[in-house]
């Protein structure tokens, strides 16, 4: 068998990335060789990774299944890949799959880490699979109730997908809060209201915090009603937020809970595997309205030079949601 090579994005220093060539090993039993079609950038997490801001205590927890290298550098990181199976078991040949794999032109992966993409799902939208899986797990952890007043703070991809799912709950009054007013139309298209932080409604019964900022979490405490649940879906990296956990927090008997996609939420643990959760997440992407979350589109060859602008747009430039990398 001829030798095969692939090109991958590596983060090499704070704010610096490059493409590196590497030889692919042959696919073994119960493995597949996948040709990349599109991958998505999870801006919040990848911004922390490229900036070298993953705390040492979280190196093991933050490691992706098919990551290469070590935190902080050099490291190959990413988890939103859609590709086509070129080699492997017969039932997988030609299938489009979603894989938790970094940005790379071709790669070998265990079948157990691959999920077939529904036929009617476009490649770009399918890259949202990992984010939809996170939103799904958030709802399993949150246990939303019919008719609740629900607020989602942070209109990034995870926040908007969470609002999209919550808005399907009968009777729920869902409000998305963000400083970026350009996200208002997307929230409205998803069936949710939109508010700036200054106009955020109070007496909320369930609040999902997904802004990744101390100010957002403080706003959640301010807007929570009596015995409200606040679900923390952000990851702060090496930042340690300071919170006012004084009188109001106790007087209102608030509950501050964490959620994290690495484990299936307790409510469904033992009932759904990670693979089943991912398959469900991909099926939930069957809605053309979600295309609004995907973009801009960047050729893989231009990724190192484009990455700084995608992760840290200059002032006045709209913040992208989920940049999509396209492969030849």
N, C-alpha and C positions, 0 to 999 in steps of 0.2 A: 504494500500500500504506500502511495506517495505521501511525503510529508506535507502537513497542512499548517498554515500560519494564520494568525489573527492579530488584529490591532485593537488595543484597549486604551481607555483613558485612565491615566494615573495622576493622583494628586501628589506633588513632590515637595511642596513647601507651602506655607500660608499664602493663599491666593494664587498659587502657581500650579498649572496642570500641563500634561503633555501626552501625546500618543506614543505608545510603545508596542513594538512588534514582539510576538512570542509564538513559539511552536505549540500546536495543539497536540495533546496526547490522544491516542485512539480511544474511541468510546468503548466501554466494557459492557458486560452483561447488565441489563436493566438500566442502560444509559442511552442518551441520544446526543447527536451532533446537531446543533441548532444554528441556522443562519439568521442573523439579526435583521428585523424589519423596521422596528421603531422602539425607542425607549423614552421614558419620561424622567424628568428631573424633579425630584422632591426637594423643592428649594429650601425649606426650613432645615431639614436634616443635612442635606448636602452642603449647605452654607456653613454649618458648624463643622462638618468633616473637612471641607477644603480650608477652613480657617484654623484647623488644628485645635478645635475647642471641645473635643470629646474628652471628658475627665478620665483620668487613669482608672478610677474606680468603676467606670462604665465601659471600659474597653471590651470586655467579654460580652456584656449585655448588648452592646451596639454592633457587634460583629454580624455581618450578613452571612447567610448560608454559603454563598459561593464567592465571598470576598477573598482577595489576595493582598498580601502586605499586611502591615500592622499600623495601628494608630500610634503616633500621629502620621508619620510619613516614612517612606512612600506607601500609598495605599490605593487600591482600586475599589471603588465603592459605588453602589447603586442597587436598586431593587424594583425596577419597573420596566421589564424587558418583554417585548413581543417578538417572536421569531418563528421560523418555519423549520420543521424537523427534516434534515437531509439524510441522516443515518440513524438506525436504531431498530427496535422491534417493529414488525410489519404493520401492526395496528396504529403506530405513531407516524409512519412515513408520510410526509406531505402535510401533516397537521400543523396548524398555527397554535402556538402555545404561549402562555404567560409564565415567566420564570423570574424569581427573585435573583437577578444577576446584574452585575455592573455593566456599564456602557462598553460594548465590545462587538466586533464584527461577526465573529463565530465563537462558539464555545461548546463544551461538553457538560452535560448536566444529568443527574439521576432522574429517571422517570418519576420518582416519587416527589420531586420538586417542580414538576411540570403540570400545568392545568390547561386543558384544551380550551381554546377561545371559541365561543359560539360563532357560527358561520356568518350571521348577519351583523357582527360587531366590527366596525372599522378598526384598523391597527392603532391609530392615534388614540381613539377613545378607550381601547382595550388597555393602553398603558396606565390608565387610571385605576387598574385593578387593585393595586396595593393600597391606594388611598381609599377606595371604596371599601376594601376589607377593614381598614381602620375605622371608617365611619360606621360600618355594620357592627363592629365590636363595641364601639361607643354606645350605640343604641342598646345592645345586649347588656352592657354594664349599667346604663342609665335607667332602663326600665320605664320609658315614658308612658304616661297615662292619657286616655282619651280626655279631651277638653282642657288639658293643662296649658298654662302660660309658660312658654319655653323660649329661652333666649340662647342664641349661639353668638359668642363673642369671638370675632376673628373670621373674616371672609376670605381665607385662603382656600386651597383645594379641599382639605379635610373639613374645614368649617362649612363650606358650601355644600359638600356632599352630605354632611350630617344634617344640615337644614333641609336638603332635598328629601331625605328619608323621613325626617320628622314631619314635614309638611303633608305627607301622605297619611298621617294619623288623623282619623276623624275628630273634628272638634278642636284640634290643637291650634293655639295661636302662637305661631313661630315668628320670632323677630331675629334678624341678623344684624349685628352691630359691628361697624368697622369705620375707620377714618377715611377710607377710600370710597368716595361716593360713586365711582364708576362700577362698583360691584352691586349697586342697587338694582339695576335691570336684571342681572342674573338671579338675584334673590327673588325678585318679583316673578320672573319666569318659572321659578321653582315652587311658587306658591307661598312664599314667606314675605313678611314685611322687612323693611330696612330702616335703620336708624344710625345716626352718628353717636359717638360716645356721649355727647352732651345731651342728646335727646333719648337716651336709652330708657325704656320703660322700667318701672319699679314693680315690686310685688310679684316677681317671677318665681314660679314654683320649681322649675328645672332650668339650670344654666349649664351650658357646655362651654368651657373656656378653651379656645384654640388659637389665641393670638400670639402666644409665645412671649408675652410681655407682662411685666409686673403691673403696669397700669391696667391691663385687661383683667387680671385676676382681682385687683382691688375693685374694679367696676363690678365684677361679679358679686363680690361681698356686699357692695352698696345696693345693688338692685335686687338682691334675693329677698323673697318674702319669708314669712314665719315658717320654720321647719323645711325650708327649701333644700334641694340637693344641688350641689355644685360639683360638676365632674371636670376634673383637670385633664385635658387631652393634649396639652402642650408639653414640649420637652425643652428645658432651659439650658441644656449643655452645662457649661461651667459657671453659669450665672446663678446667684442665690437671691431670689426675690424676698423682699421684706413685706410682711402683710400685717394689717391691723386686726389681730385676733383678740380684740378686747371686748368691750361691753356689748356692742351690737351682735357680734358673732355668737356670743353665748346667749344673750337675751332672746335672739331669734331662733336659737337651737338649730343652727345651720349645720349641714353635713358636707364636708369637703372630701371628695373621693377621688382616687386616681383611676385612670384607665390606660392600658398599654396593649398594643396589638400582638406582642410576642407570645402571649398566652390567650387561648380562647376564653372569653368572658365566663365568669363563674356560672352564670345562669344557663349557659349552653355547654359547659365543659362536660365531657363524657357523653354528650349527645351529638356533637359535631366535631369532626377532626379539622386540622388546619386546612387540609385539601378540600374538604366539603365547604368550609367557610369561604375559601377563595373561589370555588366554583359558583357559589351563591353570589358573591360580590360581582363576578363577571356578568352573571345573568342580570343583575340589577342595573348594569350600565346600558341596557337596551332602551335608550331614550336619546333621541337626537338633540334634545336640549342640553345634554351634558357636553356636547362638542364645544360649548362656550368656555369650558375649563381648559381645553387643550390648545397649546401654542405659546409663543411663536415656534415656527418650525426651523430647525437648524441642521444642515448637513453634518454628518459625523466628522468629516475631515476638518471642519471649521470649529469644532467644539472647544479645543483649548483656548483659542482666541476669543470665542464668544462667551465662555463661561463667566468671566468677571462681570460682564454686563447683564447676564441672565440672573446671577445671584445678587448683584449689587448695582441695580440700575441707578444712573445719576439722578440727582434731584430734578423733578419735573417730568421725568420719563415714567410712564405707567408701569406698575409692577406686574410682571407676567404671573400667570397662575401655574400651569404645568408646561414648561418648555418641552417640546418634542424633538428628539434626535432621529433623523432619517438616515437610513443606511442604503448604499447602492445594492 
